[in-house]
Amino acid sequence: MELIQRPRRLRGSDAVRRLCRETRLSPDSLIYPIFVDETLRGKRPIEALPGQFHYGLDAVCEAVSDCLAAGVTHCILFGLPREKDAVGSSAWAKHGVVQEAIRAIKAKYPNFYVITDVCMCEYTDHGHCGILCGQSVDNDKTLEVLAKTALSHVEAGADMVAPSDMMDGRVAAIRAVLDEHGYETTPIMAYSAKYASAFYGPFRAAAGSAPSFGDRKGYQMDPHNRKEALKECALDEAEGADILMVKPALSYLDVIRECSDAFDLPMCAYSVSGEYAMIKAAGAAGLVDEYRIMCESALSVFRAGANMLITYYAKELAQAIQKGDIG
């Protein structure tokens, strides 16, 4: 048979397959979530997220050390405060749990890159992502506390802030406050297209952030909507975001692709707790090869157009990249 085009020529060996890969991964593009509990000493396994831990302030540097040993140089911090109230005041406290975690990390590992999640749900006694007015979240009142929280993180030494609340105008509010206080070079990673997803369950158990009533559909995005994600990204870009994000990842690969194509800003994706937990559970049950599924799932997110990935598998993926199993 006379065939001029034989695509299999470029699949014949590992060497040529690696040479011709269209999508390449690097440990530098991985971000590891770290949960810091103000009430804890040492570390404690997170039941909802097998293989993950809550860290006390005395142990948070152990999490960083493990990251660095695996080749991961970026984290995103989530705080579990000792006390909560209606307005989440511990979120912007000078000596709050995240602020102290940043100081501890930077004192020992000054070059480790620390991103902080900026939201109110872990700090409010009602579990919603902002200031309540009756039974709903008041958008504009919430902007003030989000900006104060972001500023407190940066003053403690955070390298980047990542607002995840989905309030309208929060990027502009944070940018204005940071610039006013001389932090005009601090980047903002916006959770731009954050969907009201069923995939967040294990995280809410881990962070103690489930709402005590109602849900978050009034501010997080409707999973039915695609064009709205483009609108949200455009607004965040116009307000001064430096990085855009789509969350969750696997069920929204189409959204990652469209937003990546439409905007010149770097694109982050968050492979959320439910995605991780499902792979873990299926692997533990012997239904799938956990390692290969982990690699293939991450690859799909980068192939869809993400430049970076927040993932609970960051350490394992970094090692897989270094071994040549993915990347």
HUVEN-V920817 format. One record per residue. N is the residue number from 1. RES is the residue in three letters. OMEGA is omega in whole degrees, -180 to 180 (NA if undefined). D_LAST is the distance of its C-alpha to the last C-alpha in Angstrom with 1 decimal. Layout:
<<N/RES/OMEGA/D_LAST> <N/RES/OMEGA/D_LAST>>
//
This chain:
<<1/MET/-180/35.1> <2/GLU/178/34.4> <3/LEU/177/30.9> <4/ILE/180/29.7> <5/GLN/177/26.4> <6/ARG/-178/24.4> <7/PRO/-178/20.8> <8/ARG/177/20.3> <9/ARG/-177/20.6> <10/LEU/176/17.0> <11/ARG/-168/15.9> <12/GLY/179/18.1> <13/SER/178/15.9> <14/ASP/-178/12.5> <15/ALA/-178/12.9> <16/VAL/177/13.8> <17/ARG/180/11.3> <18/ARG/179/8.4> <19/LEU/-170/11.0> <20/CYS/-179/11.7> <21/ARG/178/8.6> <22/GLU/-177/10.1> <23/THR/-178/7.5> <24/ARG/-179/4.7> <25/LEU/177/4.2> <26/SER/173/6.4> <27/PRO/180/9.0> <28/ASP/-177/11.5> <29/SER/-177/11.0> <30/LEU/-179/12.0> <31/ILE/-175/15.7> <32/TYR/177/17.6> <33/PRO/178/21.0> <34/ILE/179/23.9> <35/PHE/-179/27.3> <36/VAL/-176/30.3> <37/ASP/-176/33.7> <38/GLU/-177/36.8> <39/THR/-169/39.0> <40/LEU/165/36.9> <41/ARG/-176/36.9> <42/GLY/179/34.1> <43/LYS/-175/31.4> <44/ARG/178/31.8> <45/PRO/175/29.6> <46/ILE/-175/29.0> <47/GLU/-177/30.4> <48/ALA/-178/28.8> <49/LEU/-177/25.3> <50/PRO/-179/25.0> <51/GLY/179/23.2> <52/GLN/-174/23.8> <53/PHE/159/26.8> <54/HIS/178/29.4> <55/TYR/169/30.0> <56/GLY/179/33.4> <57/LEU/178/33.8> <58/ASP/-175/34.5> <59/ALA/-174/31.2> <60/VAL/179/28.7> <61/CYS/174/27.7> <62/GLU/177/26.7> <63/ALA/179/24.0> <64/VAL/178/22.9> <65/SER/178/23.1> <66/ASP/177/20.9> <67/CYS/-177/18.2> <68/LEU/178/18.5> <69/ALA/180/18.5> <70/ALA/-179/15.1> <71/GLY/179/13.7> <72/VAL/-174/14.4> <73/THR/-180/16.9> <74/HIS/174/17.9> <75/CYS/168/20.1> <76/ILE/-174/22.3> <77/LEU/172/25.8> <78/PHE/-176/28.0> <79/GLY/172/31.6> <80/LEU/-174/34.2> <81/PRO/176/37.5> <82/ARG/-176/40.7> <83/GLU/177/42.8> <84/LYS/174/42.4> <85/ASP/-172/44.8> <86/ALA/-178/45.4> <87/VAL/177/43.9> <88/GLY/-171/41.0> <89/SER/179/42.6> <90/SER/-180/40.5> <91/ALA/-178/37.5> <92/TRP/179/38.8> <93/ALA/-178/40.8> <94/LYS/-179/40.6> <95/HIS/176/40.0> <96/GLY/-173/38.0> <97/VAL/179/35.3> <98/VAL/180/32.4> <99/GLN/180/34.3> <100/GLU/177/35.1> <101/ALA/177/31.5> <102/ILE/-178/30.3> <103/ARG/180/33.1> <104/ALA/-180/32.3> <105/ILE/-176/28.6> <106/LYS/178/29.5> <107/ALA/-177/32.3> <108/LYS/-177/30.1> <109/TYR/-173/26.7> <110/PRO/-178/27.6> <111/ASN/177/24.3> <112/PHE/-171/22.3> <113/TYR/-175/21.7> <114/VAL/173/23.8> <115/ILE/178/23.8> <116/THR/172/26.7> <117/ASP/179/27.3> <118/VAL/179/30.7> <119/CYS/-177/32.7> <120/MET/-169/35.9> <121/CYS/180/35.3> <122/GLU/-172/34.8> <123/TYR/180/37.9> <124/THR/-180/40.5> <125/ASP/177/42.7> <126/HIS/175/42.4> <127/GLY/176/38.6> <128/HIS/-169/38.3> <129/CYS/179/36.3> <130/GLY/-178/39.3> <131/ILE/-177/43.0> <132/LEU/167/45.1> <133/CYS/-170/48.1> <134/GLY/-179/49.6> <135/GLN/-179/47.0> <136/SER/-179/44.5> <137/VAL/178/42.3> <138/ASP/-174/43.9> <139/ASN/-170/41.3> <140/ASP/175/43.1> <141/LYS/-180/44.3> <142/THR/-178/40.7> <143/LEU/-178/39.5> <144/GLU/-177/41.6> <145/VAL/175/40.3> <146/LEU/180/36.7> <147/ALA/178/37.3> <148/LYS/-180/39.1> <149/THR/179/36.3> <150/ALA/180/33.7> <151/LEU/-180/36.1> <152/SER/178/36.7> <153/HIS/-178/33.0> <154/VAL/177/32.6> <155/GLU/178/35.9> <156/ALA/177/34.6> <157/GLY/179/31.6> <158/ALA/179/28.8> <159/ASP/-177/26.3> <160/MET/175/25.8> <161/VAL/-175/27.5> <162/ALA/179/26.3> <163/PRO/-175/29.2> <164/SER/-169/28.6> <165/ASP/-177/32.2> <166/MET/170/32.3> <167/MET/175/35.7> <168/ASP/174/36.7> <169/GLY/-174/36.8> <170/ARG/178/35.1> <171/VAL/179/32.7> <172/ALA/-179/35.8> <173/ALA/-180/37.7> <174/ILE/180/35.1> <175/ARG/-178/34.6> <176/ALA/-179/38.3> <177/VAL/178/38.8> <178/LEU/-180/36.1> <179/ASP/-179/37.4> <180/GLU/-177/41.0> <181/HIS/173/40.2> <182/GLY/-179/38.4> <183/TYR/-177/34.8> <184/GLU/180/34.1> <185/THR/179/30.9> <186/THR/-177/29.3> <187/PRO/173/26.7> <188/ILE/171/27.0> <189/MET/-176/24.1> <190/ALA/166/26.0> <191/TYR/-169/25.5> <192/SER/180/26.6> <193/ALA/179/26.2> <194/LYS/-173/26.8> <195/TYR/175/28.2> <196/ALA/-166/30.9> <197/SER/173/28.7> <198/ALA/-177/29.6> <199/PHE/-175/26.1> <200/TYR/-172/27.3> <201/GLY/-179/29.7> <202/PRO/178/28.0> <203/PHE/-178/27.4> <204/ARG/175/31.0> <205/ALA/-178/32.2> <206/ALA/-175/30.1> <207/ALA/-177/31.2> <208/GLY/-171/34.7> <209/SER/178/34.4> <210/ALA/179/35.7> <211/PRO/-178/38.5> <212/SER/175/41.9> <213/PHE/176/43.1> <214/GLY/-180/41.9> <215/ASP/-176/38.3> <216/ARG/-177/36.1> <217/LYS/178/36.4> <218/GLY/177/38.7> <219/TYR/173/35.9> <220/GLN/-170/32.5> <221/MET/176/31.7> <222/ASP/-179/32.9> <223/PRO/178/30.0> <224/HIS/-165/32.0> <225/ASN/178/31.4> <226/ARG/-178/28.9> <227/LYS/179/30.8> <228/GLU/177/31.7> <229/ALA/178/28.2> <230/LEU/178/28.5> <231/LYS/-180/31.8> <232/GLU/178/30.5> <233/CYS/180/27.7> <234/ALA/178/30.3> <235/LEU/-180/32.6> <236/ASP/177/30.2> <237/GLU/-178/29.3> <238/ALA/-178/33.0> <239/GLU/175/33.7> <240/GLY/176/31.4> <241/ALA/179/28.0> <242/ASP/178/25.2> <243/ILE/176/22.3> <244/LEU/-179/22.7> <245/MET/169/21.4> <246/VAL/-178/21.5> <247/LYS/-5/22.2> <248/PRO/-175/21.6> <249/ALA/-166/18.3> <250/LEU/180/18.2> <251/SER/-176/21.8> <252/TYR/179/21.6> <253/LEU/178/18.6> <254/ASP/179/21.4> <255/VAL/176/22.6> <256/ILE/-179/19.2> <257/ARG/-178/19.1> <258/GLU/-179/22.7> <259/CYS/177/22.7> <260/SER/179/19.7> <261/ASP/-172/21.6> <262/ALA/-173/24.9> <263/PHE/-179/24.2> <264/ASP/180/23.1> <265/LEU/175/22.3> <266/PRO/-177/18.8> <267/MET/174/18.0> <268/CYS/171/17.2> <269/ALA/-180/17.0> <270/TYR/173/18.3> <271/SER/-162/17.3> <272/VAL/-171/20.8> <273/SER/-179/22.8> <274/GLY/176/23.9> <275/GLU/179/20.5> <276/TYR/-176/19.6> <277/ALA/180/23.0> <278/MET/179/23.0> <279/ILE/178/19.9> <280/LYS/-177/21.5> <281/ALA/180/24.8> <282/ALA/177/23.7> <283/GLY/-180/21.8> <284/ALA/179/25.0> <285/ALA/-180/27.2> <286/GLY/-177/25.4> <287/LEU/179/24.7> <288/VAL/171/21.0> <289/ASP/-173/18.3> <290/GLU/-177/17.2> <291/TYR/-179/14.0> <292/ARG/178/12.8> <293/ILE/176/14.2> <294/MET/-178/12.6> <295/CYS/-176/9.1> <296/GLU/179/10.4> <297/SER/178/12.4> <298/ALA/179/10.0> <299/LEU/-179/8.0> <300/SER/-179/11.6> <301/VAL/178/12.4> <302/PHE/177/10.1> <303/ARG/179/11.1> <304/ALA/175/14.6> <305/GLY/178/14.5> <306/ALA/175/13.8> <307/ASN/-179/12.9> <308/MET/-174/12.9> <309/LEU/168/13.4> <310/ILE/-175/16.2> <311/THR/176/15.6> <312/TYR/176/17.6> <313/TYR/-173/14.5> <314/ALA/-177/13.1> <315/LYS/180/13.9> <316/GLU/179/12.7> <317/LEU/178/9.2> <318/ALA/179/9.2> <319/GLN/178/10.4> <320/ALA/177/8.0> <321/ILE/-179/5.1> <322/GLN/178/8.1> <323/LYS/-179/9.2> <324/GLY/179/6.5> <325/ASP/177/7.0> <326/ILE/178/3.8> <327/GLY/NA/0.0>>
//
